[in-house]
Structures are given as structure tokens and as C-alpha cells.
Amino acid sequence: MTNGDGVVVGSHELVSGDAVEAYSGGGLVHRGPVVDAIPDCGLLWILDTLTGSRQLIDMSEFDVLRIPSPTVKPGIGRFLPKP
């Protein structure tokens, strides 16, 4: 995990489609695009590309970083970095 402009302080900073990584204890736990957010509660839902499932992220329990949004290459169906 790195410190810098990508650090998210609250779920109010995120919108649907933003790509994020959630860290706990210095290790990556979840990664994926934001599906929904509840800013008043500090919660957000992501589609976790590590597990393939939807995950609820509590901003008080994880360090969240905004990352460059991935793209899906037609016919492959997995996330690839933007060129």
C-alpha cells in the first residue's frame, strides 16, 4: 500500500464505477469497482475481482485506495489495465 492522492478518506468521495483496493493490516484484502455507496454510514459495496463476489466495505475497518479503473477486453471478460 502506498500513501498519496489515491487514499480515500470517506465513501462520499466515491461513485459507482470507481476502482478501489481495500487493505487491512497492510495487506490487500479486496479489489474492484464500486457498485454502491452509503456515504452517511461510511459503507460501500464493490464487486471484488479477487473473489468474484460482492463485498461490503466499512471505511472504518479498511484503508481504501482509489486505483486506475480497469477495462474489460471484449471476449476475454477479465479486467485489464487501461492502455
C-alpha positions in Angstrom: 0.0 0.0 0.0 1.2 3.5 -0.8 0.2 6.8 0.6 -0.7 9.6 -1.7 -3.5 11.1 -3.7 -5.3 7.7 -4.1 -6.1 7.5 -0.4 -9.9 7.6 0.2 -11.0 9.3 3.4 -14.7 8.6 3.1 -17.2 6.8 0.9 -18.6 10.2 -0.1 -15.5 10.6 -2.3 -16.5 7.6 -4.5 -19.1 7.0 -7.2 -20.3 3.9 -8.9 -17.6 2.5 -11.2 -14.6 3.9 -9.3 -12.0 1.2 -8.9 -10.6 0.7 -5.3 -8.4 -1.6 -3.2 -9.1 -2.3 0.4 -6.2 -3.0 2.8 -6.2 -4.4 6.3 -3.1 -4.9 8.3 -1.0 -3.7 5.4 -2.3 -6.5 3.1 -4.6 -6.3 0.1 -8.0 -7.9 1.1 -10.4 -6.6 -1.6 -10.1 -5.0 -5.1 -12.8 -4.0 -7.6 -15.2 -1.4 -8.9 -17.6 0.4 -6.6 -21.2 -0.8 -7.1 -22.9 1.4 -4.5 -22.1 3.6 -1.5 -23.8 4.8 1.6 -21.8 7.9 2.5 -23.7 8.7 5.7 -22.6 5.3 7.1 -19.1 5.1 5.6 -20.0 2.0 3.7 -19.6 0.9 0.1 -20.3 -2.2 -2.0 -17.7 -3.4 -4.5 -17.6 -6.2 -7.0 -14.5 -7.9 -5.7 -12.3 -9.1 -8.6 -10.2 -11.3 -6.2 -13.2 -13.4 -5.1 -15.8 -12.7 -7.8 -18.4 -11.7 -5.2 -19.9 -8.5 -3.9 -18.3 -7.2 -0.8 -19.4 -4.7 1.8 -16.5 -2.4 2.8 -16.7 -0.5 6.0 -14.4 2.5 5.7 -13.7 2.4 9.5 -12.2 -1.2 9.1 -10.1 -0.8 5.9 -7.6 1.5 4.3 -9.1 2.2 0.9 -7.2 3.4 -2.1 -8.6 4.6 -5.4 -6.8 2.9 -8.3 -7.0 3.4 -12.1 -10.2 2.0 -13.4 -9.7 -1.3 -15.2 -11.2 -2.1 -18.6 -12.7 -5.4 -19.9 -11.3 -6.6 -23.2 -14.2 -8.0 -25.4 -14.3 -11.8 -25.5 -11.9 -12.2 -22.5 -14.1 -11.0 -19.7 -11.5 -10.2 -17.2 -10.0 -6.9 -16.0 -7.1 -5.5 -17.9 -5.2 -2.2 -17.2 -6.1 0.7 -19.4 -3.6 1.3 -22.1 
